[in-house]
Amino acid sequence: MKKKILIEGMTCQHCVKHVEEALKELAGVQSVTVDLPGKVATLKLSQEVADEKLKAIIEDLGYEVTIIE
């Protein structure tokens, strides 16, 4: 299962690493790749993870989630 998250506010590779590390700590997240120019995080999941939980983690880091697909 995959999810894509559109994220506003990331400006550098440090931002990318910050988001990737935070999301990888969640149970059910197998892998995370963040495309800085595209402003998209792609998650590969082994189980369902609530959109609200993903949004809360990213927004706690100081970024804005615009869409979760």
C-alpha positions in Angstrom: 0.0 0.0 0.0 1.3 3.5 -0.8 0.4 7.0 0.2 1.5 10.3 -1.3 1.6 13.5 0.9 2.0 16.9 -0.6 4.0 19.1 1.8 4.6 22.9 1.7 7.4 24.6 3.5 10.3 22.3 2.8 13.3 24.3 1.5 16.4 22.1 1.7 17.8 18.6 2.1 17.7 19.0 5.9 14.0 19.5 5.7 13.7 16.3 3.6 15.8 14.3 6.1 13.7 15.7 9.0 10.4 14.6 7.4 11.8 11.2 6.3 13.2 10.3 9.7 10.0 11.3 11.5 7.7 9.3 9.2 10.0 6.2 9.3 9.5 6.0 13.0 5.7 5.2 12.6 4.5 1.7 12.9 3.5 0.4 9.5 5.8 2.6 7.5 8.2 0.5 5.5 9.9 3.3 3.5 9.7 7.0 2.8 11.1 9.0 -0.1 10.7 12.8 -0.3 10.9 14.7 -3.5 11.9 18.2 -2.6 11.2 19.9 -6.0 7.9 18.1 -6.2 7.0 18.7 -2.6 5.8 15.1 -2.3 6.5 12.4 0.3 5.8 8.8 -0.9 5.3 6.2 1.8 5.2 2.5 1.4 3.1 1.0 4.1 2.7 -2.5 5.6 -0.5 -1.6 7.3 -3.0 1.3 7.3 -1.8 4.5 8.9 -4.4 7.2 9.7 -4.1 10.3 7.5 -4.6 12.4 10.6 -1.6 10.9 12.3 0.6 11.5 9.2 -0.6 15.1 9.0 0.0 15.7 12.7 3.6 14.5 12.6 4.5 16.6 9.6 2.8 19.7 10.9 4.5 19.3 14.3 7.8 19.6 12.3 6.7 23.0 11.0 5.5 22.0 7.5 2.0 22.2 6.0 0.2 19.2 4.5 -1.9 20.1 1.6 -3.1 16.7 0.2 -2.9 13.1 1.3 -3.7 10.5 -1.4 
